[in-house]
Amino acid sequence: MMNSNIELFGRKTFFFAADDVLIPGACLERLMKHGFEAYLVEDNASAPLEDKVQSVIRLFPDAILFFNIDASVRGINWNQFIRDLVASGAGNVLVGVVYKKRSPEEDARLKAFYERELRVTAGCLMLDSGEEGIFQSVREVLARNGARGRRNLVRADCDANSSVTFKYNGAPCSARLLDINVTHFLCDMRGQVTPMPVFQKIKGATLHINDLDLQSNAVLIMKRQSVESNLCIFMFIKEDDTPDLDRESVIRLNKKIYEIVTNKNMSLLKSAFMGRDN
């Protein structure tokens, strides 16, 4: 049975021994807009690739791991390495291979070898040149592996200085902003004197998201109160009360979400690769 967290939130995907030429950074940013988290893990001097793989599995035991079998990595025979990794059954990870486009005959041979003999669980991903083709190929294989789960959008955790401010019944209100995507945000309105009913609309809310500021109308759609907090989920709405942010704000917020989420996870990995994850 699928782990409930995987079903709800999907899996992070890591491409090992890959670079920005094989999978451009713009492709990764575009994937996140569609609810997929994908990262490149290069073969460099920060740590042996084998150690990086184990660090990723420790940090993200439900991840999808793709290995660039076109890359020459010192000390690694891809066939044996992947065979051993699949046989180990490490965590709940899915394992696959990625490579540049071959002839139809060679592609069929590789797929048969890795999928039938080595039994890679995430399959084979053959990439052609061209950003659009790469994006579509990666998106298709990630979708096939359930990388997005049930979510449509990736949420970013906001830092301690993030906030949302607005006026309600003529009085200023301020709340700590906890997380955000391009359709909703979560904040803690603890300490606000005037209770706010569900479906209350607010106009001209100013959101400070790390170092990004934007304004929008919003509507309160859910409250979860406790002794410690007064959590409120708001949905962005436009001037005509239809859902979502305006187009320019969506573009700006998507970039910020990608930056926050990517920096957080790559910082975790960098620390792990330097031996500080134990």
C-alpha positions, 0 to 999 in steps of 0.5 A, a space after each residue: 500500500 502506498 505511504 499516505 504522505 507519498 500519496 498526498 505530497 508526492 516524491 522529490 526527484 534527484 538526478 545524479 551525475 546530471 548537469 544543466 546541459 542534460 536537464 536545464 535549470 529552467 526545466 526544473 523551475 517549470 516542473 515545480 510550477 506543475 507540482 513536481 520537485 526535481 533536483 540535480 546532484 552533480 558528481 564533484 569534489 564535495 563528496 563521492 557520488 555513492 555517499 551522496 546517494 546514501 545521504 539523499 536516501 537518509 534525508 528523503 527515503 521516499 525519493 525518486 533517484 535517476 542516474 545519468 548512465 552517460 556520465 563517467 564517474 570514478 569508481 562506479 560501474 553503473 550496471 553493478 551500482 544500480 543492480 546493488 541499489 535496487 537489490 538493497 531495497 533502500 527505503 521507499 526509493 524508486 530507482 531509474 536511469 536517464 540517458 541521451 537519445 539513442 537509436 530506436 534499437 539501442 533504446 529498446 536494448 537499454 530499456 529491456 536491460 534496465 527494466 527487465 533484468 535490473 528491474 529499475 522501479 522508476 523506469 528509463 528516461 531517454 532525453 533528446 535535445 531541446 528544452 521543450 522536449 526535455 521538459 515534456 519527457 521528464 514531466 511524463 516520467 515523473 507523473 507516471 511515477 506519482 512524483 506529484 501525489 495528489 497536490 497540484 502545487 508546491 508550497 513554500 515555508 516562509 521565514 520567521 519575518 514573513 507576514 500578511 497585513 490588512 484592514 478588517 472592520 477598519 482596524 489594522 490586522 497583522 499575522 505571521 505568514 507560515 506557508 504559501 503557494 500561488 493560490 492559497 496562504 496559511 497564516 497564524 492570526 493569534 493575538 488578533 482582537 476581532 474574530 474573523 468569520 469563514 468566507 470573509 473577504 479582505 481587500 489589499 492584503 500586503 504579503 511579505 514573503 521572505 524578501 518579496 512583497 506583493 498585494 492581493 485580495 483574499 478570502 478566508 476559507 478555513 480556520 484551525 484554532 488551538 491554545 497555541 495558534 489561530 491558523 487561517 487559510 486564505 485563498 487569493 481572489 482578484 478584484 472581480 472575486 474570481 480565484 487566483 492572483 493576477 498574472 504578474 504576481 503569479 510569475 513573481 511568486 512562482 519564482 520565489 517559491 522555487 527559490 525558497 524550496 530549492 534553497 532549503 533542500 539543496 542546503 540540507 543536501 550540502 550539509 549532508 554531503 559535508 558530513 553534518 547530517 549525522 
